[in-house]
Amino acid sequence: MKDNSLDFVGLQETKKESFTESFLSYIHKDFCWHVLPAKGTAGGILVGFSERKFEVLACVNGEFCALIMVKNCYDKFVWRLIVVYGSPYEEGKLRFIQELESFMDNWEGPTVIGVDFNLISSCKEKNNGIVNIKWVDLFKDWINKYGPVELKTSYRIYTWTNNQEHPIMAAIDKIFCSNTFEQKFPLAFVSTKSRAHSDHVPLILNLNCS
């Protein structure tokens, strides 16, 4: 966060039910934080916004998504960030897609949605080609229905690996935005950083508006 001067952040799979104020202040003392608690040691989302740059208007938690409605301090533009951690298990994927639909149905305003969908939208997004076509098709149906624009990075094909000797890799981490958000920030782009010891590649959204 410090190295990239981030103004907001969404972290998935925290595996924590809560965070102390001192811990959140240690991460960034000038951020307003919101938590979607993990269930035991599964899932969990942490979202933070700079209080100098944004006014947080509302926070809504789903089972898999944390929605934050914010207003930019510098131009009063209102938009929402939906941070997702899609179910890694078969039994939860349909509920996750249904939740995505409900979040997209309840507002037509500017939206950014990402990052860990635990889904792919084509067979090319997994290096071994072994996929469950049912979930690929349902994810594509969601994309086609709501028409979000995927902000892709040109540097990496895959964003996740299982870190094995013969690795499985997939593009399960994605950032989408609505057409209304893209119209406001037409030069926005996504870059990546080294995943260090993680199995996921960090995605960095640059609105390119300065």
C-alpha positions as CSV (number, residue, x, y, z in Angstrom):
1,M,0.0,0.0,0.0
2,K,2.8,2.4,0.9
3,D,5.0,1.6,-2.1
4,N,2.1,2.2,-4.5
5,S,0.4,5.1,-2.7
6,L,-3.0,3.3,-2.7
7,D,-6.1,5.4,-2.0
8,F,-8.3,2.3,-1.5
9,V,-7.8,-1.4,-1.1
10,G,-9.7,-4.6,-1.1
11,L,-8.3,-7.8,0.5
12,Q,-9.9,-11.2,0.1
13,E,-9.6,-14.4,2.1
14,T,-8.5,-12.7,5.3
15,K,-9.6,-15.7,7.3
16,K,-10.4,-13.4,10.2
17,E,-13.8,-12.6,11.9
18,S,-12.6,-9.2,13.1
19,F,-9.7,-6.8,13.4
20,T,-8.6,-4.6,16.3
21,E,-8.6,-0.8,15.8
22,S,-4.9,-0.7,16.6
23,F,-4.2,-3.3,13.9
24,L,-6.2,-1.4,11.2
25,S,-4.5,1.8,12.3
26,Y,-1.1,0.1,11.9
27,I,-2.0,-0.9,8.3
28,H,-3.1,2.7,7.5
29,K,-4.1,5.2,10.1
30,D,-5.9,7.5,7.6
31,F,-8.2,4.8,6.2
32,C,-11.8,4.1,6.9
33,W,-12.1,0.3,7.2
34,H,-14.9,-2.1,6.6
35,V,-14.9,-5.9,7.3
36,L,-16.9,-8.8,5.9
37,P,-16.1,-11.4,8.6
38,A,-14.8,-14.8,7.7
39,K,-16.8,-17.9,8.6
40,G,-14.4,-19.6,11.0
41,T,-11.2,-19.6,9.0
42,A,-12.9,-19.5,5.5
43,G,-13.2,-16.3,3.4
44,G,-13.3,-12.9,4.8
45,I,-12.9,-9.4,3.2
46,L,-11.3,-6.2,4.3
47,V,-11.9,-2.9,2.5
48,G,-10.3,0.4,3.2
49,F,-10.7,3.9,1.8
50,S,-8.6,7.0,2.4
51,E,-10.6,9.4,4.5
52,R,-8.7,12.3,2.8
53,K,-9.9,11.2,-0.6
54,F,-13.3,9.7,-0.1
55,E,-16.5,10.0,2.0
56,V,-17.9,6.6,2.8
57,L,-21.7,6.8,2.3
58,A,-22.8,3.2,2.9
59,C,-21.5,-0.3,3.5
60,V,-23.4,-3.5,2.7
61,N,-22.3,-7.1,3.3
62,G,-23.5,-10.2,1.4
63,E,-22.3,-13.7,1.9
64,F,-19.5,-13.3,-0.7
65,C,-19.4,-9.6,-1.4
66,A,-18.7,-6.4,0.5
67,L,-20.2,-3.3,-1.1
68,I,-18.9,0.2,-0.3
69,M,-20.7,3.3,-1.6
70,V,-18.3,6.3,-1.7
71,K,-18.2,10.0,-2.8
72,N,-14.9,11.4,-4.1
73,C,-14.0,14.5,-2.0
74,Y,-12.4,16.4,-5.0
75,D,-15.3,16.2,-7.4
76,K,-18.3,14.7,-5.4
77,F,-18.6,11.8,-7.9
78,V,-20.5,8.9,-6.3
79,W,-19.6,5.4,-7.1
80,R,-19.4,2.0,-5.4
81,L,-16.7,-0.7,-5.0
82,I,-17.8,-4.3,-4.7
83,V,-15.1,-6.5,-3.4
84,V,-15.8,-10.2,-4.0
85,Y,-14.4,-13.5,-2.8
86,G,-16.2,-16.1,-4.8
87,S,-16.9,-19.5,-3.3
88,P,-14.0,-22.0,-4.0
89,Y,-16.4,-24.8,-3.5
90,E,-19.0,-26.3,-5.9
91,E,-21.9,-26.0,-3.5
92,G,-21.4,-22.2,-3.1
93,K,-20.8,-21.1,-6.7
94,L,-24.5,-20.8,-7.7
95,R,-25.2,-18.7,-4.6
96,F,-22.2,-16.5,-5.4
97,I,-23.4,-15.9,-9.0
98,Q,-27.0,-15.1,-7.7
99,E,-25.5,-12.6,-5.2
100,L,-23.5,-11.0,-8.0
101,E,-26.8,-10.6,-9.9
102,S,-28.6,-9.1,-6.9
103,F,-25.8,-6.5,-6.3
104,M,-25.9,-5.5,-9.9
105,D,-29.7,-5.3,-10.0
106,N,-30.0,-2.9,-7.1
107,W,-28.2,0.1,-8.6
108,E,-27.3,1.2,-12.2
109,G,-24.7,3.8,-11.1
110,P,-20.9,3.7,-11.5
111,T,-19.5,0.5,-10.2
112,V,-16.1,-1.3,-9.8
113,I,-16.3,-5.0,-9.0
114,G,-13.5,-7.5,-8.3
115,V,-11.3,-9.3,-7.4
116,D,-11.2,-13.0,-6.5
117,F,-14.1,-14.6,-8.4
118,N,-12.8,-18.1,-8.2
119,L,-14.4,-18.5,-11.7
120,I,-13.1,-18.2,-15.2
121,S,-14.9,-17.0,-18.3
122,S,-13.2,-19.2,-20.9
123,C,-11.1,-22.4,-21.1
124,K,-8.1,-20.3,-22.1
125,E,-8.0,-18.8,-18.7
126,K,-6.7,-22.0,-17.1
127,N,-3.4,-23.5,-18.2
128,N,-4.4,-27.2,-18.1
129,G,-7.7,-26.6,-19.9
130,I,-9.6,-28.7,-17.3
131,V,-12.7,-26.7,-16.4
132,N,-16.3,-27.1,-15.3
133,I,-18.2,-25.7,-18.4
134,K,-21.3,-25.2,-16.3
135,W,-19.6,-22.5,-14.2
136,V,-17.8,-21.0,-17.1
137,D,-21.1,-20.6,-19.0
138,L,-22.9,-19.1,-15.9
139,F,-20.1,-16.6,-15.3
140,K,-20.2,-15.6,-19.0
141,D,-24.0,-15.3,-18.8
142,W,-23.5,-12.9,-15.9
143,I,-20.9,-10.8,-17.9
144,N,-23.2,-10.8,-20.9
145,K,-26.3,-9.8,-19.0
146,Y,-24.8,-6.8,-17.1
147,G,-22.1,-5.9,-19.6
148,P,-19.3,-4.9,-17.2
149,V,-16.0,-3.9,-18.8
150,E,-13.0,-6.0,-17.8
151,L,-10.0,-3.9,-17.1
152,K,-7.3,-6.4,-18.1
153,T,-3.6,-6.2,-17.6
154,S,-1.5,-6.8,-20.6
155,Y,1.4,-8.2,-18.6
156,R,0.0,-11.5,-17.2
157,I,-2.4,-14.1,-18.5
158,Y,-2.9,-15.9,-15.1
159,T,-3.4,-14.4,-11.7
160,W,-3.4,-17.5,-9.5
161,T,-1.3,-20.6,-9.1
162,N,-1.4,-23.6,-6.8
163,N,2.4,-23.3,-6.2
164,Q,3.0,-26.9,-7.1
165,E,6.0,-28.4,-8.9
166,H,3.8,-28.8,-12.0
167,P,1.6,-25.7,-11.4
168,I,-2.0,-25.2,-12.2
169,M,-2.6,-21.5,-13.2
170,A,-5.8,-19.6,-13.8
171,A,-7.1,-16.1,-14.3
172,I,-9.6,-16.1,-11.4
173,D,-8.8,-12.5,-10.3
174,K,-10.5,-9.8,-12.3
175,I,-11.5,-6.2,-12.1
176,F,-14.7,-5.1,-13.9
177,C,-16.3,-1.7,-14.1
178,S,-19.7,-0.4,-15.4
179,N,-20.0,1.7,-18.5
180,T,-20.8,4.7,-16.4
181,F,-17.6,4.3,-14.5
182,E,-15.6,3.8,-17.6
183,Q,-17.1,7.0,-19.1
184,K,-15.9,8.9,-16.0
185,F,-12.4,7.4,-16.0
186,P,-11.8,6.4,-19.7
187,L,-8.0,6.1,-19.1
188,A,-8.2,3.7,-16.1
189,F,-6.0,0.7,-16.3
190,V,-4.9,-2.3,-14.2
191,S,-1.3,-3.2,-13.4
192,T,0.2,-6.1,-11.4
193,K,3.0,-6.5,-8.9
194,S,5.0,-9.6,-7.8
195,R,2.9,-12.1,-5.9
196,A,5.9,-12.6,-3.5
197,H,4.9,-15.6,-1.3
198,S,1.1,-15.4,-2.2
199,D,-0.7,-17.7,-4.6
200,H,-2.4,-14.6,-6.1
201,V,-1.1,-11.7,-8.1
202,P,-2.0,-8.3,-6.7
203,L,-4.1,-6.2,-9.1
204,I,-3.7,-2.4,-8.9
205,L,-6.4,-0.2,-10.4
206,N,-5.1,3.2,-11.6
207,L,-7.8,5.7,-12.5
208,N,-5.3,7.8,-14.3
209,C,-7.1,11.0,-13.6
210,S,-4.4,13.2,-12.1
